[in-house]
Amino acid sequence: MVNPDQIKPDMEVVGNDGEFVGIVDGIENGIELRLKSGTGDGMRHFLPLATVEFVDQRVHLNRTSIRAMVEWR
């Protein structure tokens, strides 16, 4: 499992297909995401930390971007 301290606000989150999922707003009971300005439904979205495969300059998920968006809370 990834250390949550590696995940910082404003990091881009991508699926294992390389496609954009969101931007990290914070870490609280999972990853809190926002969408790029001017897009999306205006709601906050959350993904469990268990969905993170690895972190470098971006947060990489262990699922596709579409699957992540279907599963977010």
Backbone torsions as a table, in degrees:
resi	resn	phi	psi	omega
1	MET	NA	148.2	-179.4
2	VAL	-76.7	144.1	174.1
3	ASN	-74.9	122.0	-178.6
4	PRO	-59.4	-23.0	179.1
5	ASP	-67.3	-16.1	177.4
6	GLN	-75.1	-20.9	-175.2
7	ILE	-94.7	121.7	-175.5
8	LYS	-118.9	152.0	175.1
9	PRO	-55.0	146.3	178.0
10	ASP	77.0	4.1	173.6
11	MET	-75.1	143.7	176.4
12	GLU	-78.8	140.4	177.1
13	VAL	-110.9	129.6	-179.7
14	VAL	-129.4	151.7	174.8
15	GLY	-77.6	173.0	178.8
16	ASN	-72.1	-1.4	172.2
17	ASP	-93.2	1.1	179.4
18	GLY	82.7	0.1	-176.5
19	GLU	-88.2	146.8	-179.1
20	PHE	-62.0	135.2	174.7
21	VAL	-113.6	-44.5	-178.7
22	GLY	177.8	-172.5	178.5
23	ILE	-119.7	135.8	-180.0
24	VAL	-67.9	126.7	172.1
25	ASP	-97.7	-32.6	-179.8
26	GLY	180.0	175.6	178.0
27	ILE	-123.0	111.2	177.2
28	GLU	-154.5	107.4	-175.3
29	ASN	57.7	34.1	-177.6
30	GLY	127.3	-169.9	-179.7
31	ILE	-94.6	123.1	174.9
32	GLU	-91.7	127.6	-175.1
33	LEU	-117.5	151.0	166.0
34	ARG	-125.0	157.9	176.1
35	LEU	-91.8	166.0	177.5
36	LYS	-57.5	149.3	-179.1
37	SER	-52.4	136.9	175.8
38	GLY	79.2	6.4	178.4
39	THR	-126.3	165.4	173.2
40	GLY	84.3	-166.9	-172.2
41	ASP	-102.1	4.2	178.5
42	GLY	78.8	1.8	-179.7
43	MET	-96.2	157.0	172.3
44	ARG	-82.3	146.9	179.4
45	HIS	-127.9	149.5	-177.5
46	PHE	-130.0	141.0	173.2
47	LEU	-127.5	140.9	176.8
48	PRO	-66.4	150.3	177.6
49	LEU	-60.4	-25.8	179.7
50	ALA	-63.6	-14.9	179.2
51	THR	-83.4	-6.3	-177.7
52	VAL	-87.1	125.0	177.8
53	GLU	-85.8	-50.7	177.3
54	PHE	-161.2	166.0	-179.0
55	VAL	-128.3	129.6	168.4
56	ASP	-129.3	-118.0	173.7
57	GLN	-75.6	-16.6	177.9
58	ARG	-128.9	165.3	174.6
59	VAL	-95.5	119.2	-177.5
60	HIS	-103.4	126.8	-179.0
61	LEU	-90.3	162.3	178.4
62	ASN	-96.3	24.8	178.2
63	ARG	-149.2	164.5	-180.0
64	THR	-68.7	161.2	178.3
65	SER	-61.3	-40.1	-179.7
66	ILE	-65.2	-44.7	178.9
67	ARG	-62.6	-42.2	178.6
68	ALA	-59.1	-44.5	-178.8
69	MET	-67.7	-31.2	177.0
70	VAL	-71.1	-34.3	-174.5
71	GLU	-89.2	-16.0	-174.5
72	TRP	-64.6	154.9	-177.1
73	ARG	-99.9	NA	NA
